[in-house]
Amino acid sequence: MESFGRLIITFGIIIIVIGLIITFGSKIGFGRLPGDIFIKKGNITFYFPILTCIIISILLTVIGNLFFRR
């Protein structure tokens, strides 16, 4: 049961970090980085944040390695 509790705490921390990135990320530049694709033609807008996804993935990998490394 102890390992299950740690797993739930870890997922909670990851969700908090993702929430903070989403909330405050636009103020520090996330979402409008140079590698993000933004196309607007008429009434259609396409946005795919490639570089933002890569940076978030790297951050979550580092955080996950800190918690799951034994």
Backbone as ProteinMPNN parsed JSONL, in Angstrom:
{"seq_chain_A": "MESFGRLIITFGIIIIVIGLIITFGSKIGFGRLPGDIFIKKGNITFYFPILTCIIISILLTVIGNLFFRR", "coords_chain_A": {"N_chain_A": [[0.813, -1.194, 0.0], [2.02, 1.191, 0.588], [3.644, 1.919, -1.598], [1.703, 2.448, -3.487], [0.5, 4.711, -2.407], [2.611, 6.55, -2.635], [2.742, 6.679, -5.398], [0.298, 7.895, -6.055], [0.69, 10.395, -4.829], [2.848, 11.314, -6.356], [1.675, 11.495, -8.933], [-0.167, 13.495, -8.329], [1.527, 15.673, -7.8], [2.676, 15.977, -10.327], [0.408, 16.699, -11.813], [-0.165, 19.15, -10.589], [2.121, 20.614, -11.341], [1.791, 20.632, -14.14], [-0.59, 22.091, -14.256], [0.307, 24.566, -13.232], [2.137, 25.263, -15.217], [0.404, 25.552, -17.399], [-1.223, 27.625, -16.454], [0.546, 29.807, -15.811], [2.285, 29.761, -17.889], [1.914, 31.135, -20.327], [2.618, 33.688, -19.662], [5.35, 33.579, -19.369], [6.24, 32.886, -21.818], [5.631, 30.36, -22.889], [3.771, 28.6, -25.319], [3.881, 30.395, -27.356], [6.306, 30.023, -28.635], [9.239, 30.03, -30.817], [9.294, 27.59, -32.303], [6.704, 26.711, -32.475], [3.778, 25.927, -34.319], [1.685, 28.03, -36.071], [-1.038, 28.798, -37.889], [-3.117, 30.879, -39.691], [-5.852, 31.306, -41.651], [-8.256, 33.008, -43.081], [-11.288, 32.079, -41.726], [-10.3, 29.933, -40.402], [-8.183, 28.576, -37.986], [-5.143, 27.136, -37.127], [-3.243, 25.643, -34.684], [-0.367, 24.315, -33.344], [1.597, 23.469, -30.763], [4.603, 22.607, -31.005], [7.321, 22.936, -30.037], [6.78, 23.807, -27.436], [5.497, 21.519, -26.42], [7.657, 19.724, -26.472], [9.419, 20.886, -24.604], [7.853, 20.765, -22.255], [7.634, 17.997, -22.076], [10.31, 17.27, -21.602], [10.703, 18.505, -19.098], [8.808, 17.079, -17.525], [9.901, 14.53, -17.745], [12.331, 14.824, -16.378], [11.356, 15.437, -13.818], [9.909, 13.106, -13.293], [12.009, 11.216, -13.312], [13.387, 12.039, -11.047], [11.627, 11.313, -9.008], [11.12, 8.565, -9.42], [13.537, 7.264, -9.533], [15.632, 4.871, -8.121]], "CA_chain_A": [[0.0, 0.0, 0.0], [2.885, 2.362, 0.68], [4.073, 2.325, -2.937], [0.531, 3.02, -4.146], [0.367, 6.062, -1.875], [3.641, 7.381, -3.265], [2.358, 6.857, -6.791], [-0.767, 8.897, -6.086], [1.309, 11.689, -4.511], [3.645, 11.709, -7.523], [0.756, 11.956, -9.968], [-0.71, 14.77, -7.882], [2.541, 16.716, -8.011], [2.79, 16.182, -11.776], [-0.778, 17.444, -12.237], [0.014, 20.524, -10.113], [3.13, 21.25, -12.195], [1.158, 20.886, -15.435], [-1.522, 23.194, -14.05], [1.068, 25.813, -13.116], [2.675, 25.588, -16.544], [-0.695, 26.044, -18.23], [-1.709, 28.893, -15.917], [1.519, 30.886, -15.879], [3.168, 29.537, -19.025], [1.783, 32.162, -21.354], [3.293, 34.901, -19.197], [6.796, 33.433, -19.505], [6.576, 32.594, -23.199], [5.135, 29.088, -23.4], [2.61, 28.739, -26.184], [4.239, 31.253, -28.491], [7.736, 29.856, -28.883], [9.549, 30.042, -32.249], [9.05, 26.312, -32.961], [5.28, 26.404, -32.483], [3.145, 26.163, -35.617], [0.463, 28.834, -35.984], [-1.486, 29.152, -39.232], [-4.456, 31.475, -39.69], [-6.317, 31.636, -42.997], [-9.689, 33.289, -43.057], [-11.975, 31.697, -40.495], [-9.681, 28.72, -39.864], [-6.933, 28.762, -37.26], [-4.506, 25.888, -36.727], [-2.144, 25.906, -33.77], [0.228, 23.116, -32.764], [2.785, 23.923, -30.028], [5.601, 21.536, -31.024], [8.426, 23.221, -29.117], [6.229, 23.833, -26.088], [5.298, 20.116, -26.02], [8.967, 19.129, -26.224], [9.937, 21.422, -23.345], [7.059, 20.182, -21.169], [8.013, 16.59, -21.991], [11.618, 17.204, -20.941], [10.495, 18.831, -17.678], [8.131, 15.966, -16.864], [10.847, 13.421, -17.683], [13.263, 15.101, -15.288], [10.623, 15.292, -12.562], [9.639, 11.676, -13.115], [13.25, 10.534, -12.947], [13.719, 12.377, -9.67], [10.747, 10.59, -8.102], [11.103, 7.122, -9.608], [14.886, 6.688, -9.495], [15.852, 4.168, -6.842]], "C_chain_A": [[0.859, 1.263, 0.0], [3.317, 2.849, -0.704], [2.908, 2.938, -3.714], [0.295, 4.455, -3.68], [1.379, 7.013, -2.489], [3.299, 7.672, -4.72], [1.278, 7.924, -6.932], [-0.211, 10.292, -5.791], [2.111, 12.201, -5.709], [2.754, 12.218, -8.64], [0.124, 13.29, -9.59], [0.258, 15.917, -8.101], [2.7, 17.014, -9.499], [1.6, 16.987, -12.29], [-0.688, 18.898, -11.789], [1.012, 21.269, -10.991], [2.544, 21.569, -13.569], [0.177, 22.052, -15.324], [-0.824, 24.54, -13.934], [1.65, 26.234, -14.458], [1.586, 26.153, -17.442], [-1.153, 27.427, -17.763], [-0.731, 30.038, -16.152], [2.44, 30.792, -17.087], [3.093, 30.622, -20.075], [2.489, 33.455, -20.953], [4.807, 34.82, -19.359], [7.204, 32.97, -20.902], [6.105, 31.257, -23.731], [3.884, 29.33, -24.24], [2.859, 29.603, -27.383], [5.744, 31.192, -28.751], [8.002, 29.785, -30.379], [9.26, 28.724, -32.972], [7.595, 25.9, -33.019], [4.675, 26.776, -33.833], [1.828, 26.902, -35.395], [0.097, 29.291, -37.387], [-2.905, 29.694, -39.118], [-4.788, 31.896, -41.11], [-7.83, 31.808, -42.949], [-10.298, 32.961, -41.707], [-11.33, 30.507, -39.8], [-8.358, 29.071, -39.201], [-6.417, 27.4, -36.828], [-3.303, 26.242, -35.863], [-1.649, 24.595, -33.192], [1.542, 23.506, -32.097], [3.861, 22.834, -29.924], [6.693, 21.785, -29.987], [7.953, 23.273, -27.668], [6.012, 22.412, -25.567], [6.624, 19.444, -25.694], [9.533, 19.599, -24.89], [9.174, 20.844, -22.156], [7.414, 18.714, -20.984], [9.355, 16.415, -21.282], [11.478, 17.49, -19.444], [9.831, 17.684, -16.925], [9.031, 14.739, -16.767], [11.826, 13.61, -16.537], [12.568, 14.92, -13.942], [10.325, 13.825, -12.276], [10.866, 10.894, -12.715], [13.663, 10.837, -11.51], [12.886, 11.568, -8.682], [10.863, 9.077, -8.214], [12.474, 6.488, -9.611], [15.111, 6.066, -8.127], [17.289, 3.844, -6.674]], "O_chain_A": [[0.451, 2.292, -0.539], [3.352, 4.054, -0.955], [3.111, 3.852, -4.513], [-0.069, 5.317, -4.48], [1.047, 8.149, -2.825], [3.535, 8.774, -5.215], [1.343, 8.762, -7.832], [-0.603, 11.263, -6.438], [2.057, 13.387, -6.034], [3.039, 13.258, -9.236], [-0.096, 14.132, -10.461], [-0.134, 17.0, -8.534], [2.842, 18.172, -9.888], [1.776, 17.874, -13.125], [-1.092, 19.793, -12.531], [0.782, 22.424, -11.349], [2.773, 22.653, -14.104], [0.125, 22.906, -16.209], [-1.301, 25.54, -14.47], [1.656, 27.418, -14.797], [1.816, 27.123, -18.166], [-1.437, 28.299, -18.584], [-1.116, 31.106, -16.63], [3.289, 31.661, -17.285], [4.113, 30.99, -20.657], [2.909, 34.228, -21.815], [5.48, 35.845, -19.473], [8.378, 32.691, -21.145], [6.174, 31.035, -24.94], [3.047, 30.166, -23.902], [2.1, 29.542, -28.351], [6.37, 32.209, -29.052], [7.081, 29.506, -31.147], [8.999, 28.751, -34.175], [7.277, 24.841, -33.559], [5.014, 27.806, -34.415], [0.97, 26.457, -34.632], [0.822, 30.071, -38.004], [-3.782, 29.061, -38.529], [-4.102, 32.73, -41.702], [-8.574, 30.84, -42.791], [-9.883, 33.491, -40.677], [-11.767, 30.113, -38.719], [-7.523, 29.769, -39.776], [-7.15, 26.605, -36.239], [-2.453, 27.04, -36.259], [-2.429, 23.841, -32.611], [2.506, 23.839, -32.786], [4.011, 22.209, -28.874], [6.956, 20.925, -29.147], [8.665, 22.823, -26.77], [6.308, 22.126, -24.407], [6.706, 18.674, -24.737], [10.069, 18.796, -24.126], [9.784, 20.472, -21.153], [7.487, 18.234, -19.853], [9.513, 15.515, -20.457], [12.07, 16.793, -18.62], [10.242, 17.35, -15.814], [8.934, 13.983, -15.8], [12.119, 12.665, -15.805], [13.131, 14.316, -13.028], [10.473, 13.364, -11.144], [10.785, 10.002, -11.871], [14.228, 9.978, -10.832], [13.388, 11.178, -7.628], [10.721, 8.373, -7.215], [12.571, 5.263, -9.687], [14.809, 6.674, -7.101], [17.674, 3.254, -5.665]]}, "name": "protein", "num_of_chains": 1, "seq": "MESFGRLIITFGIIIIVIGLIITFGSKIGFGRLPGDIFIKKGNITFYFPILTCIIISILLTVIGNLFFRR"}
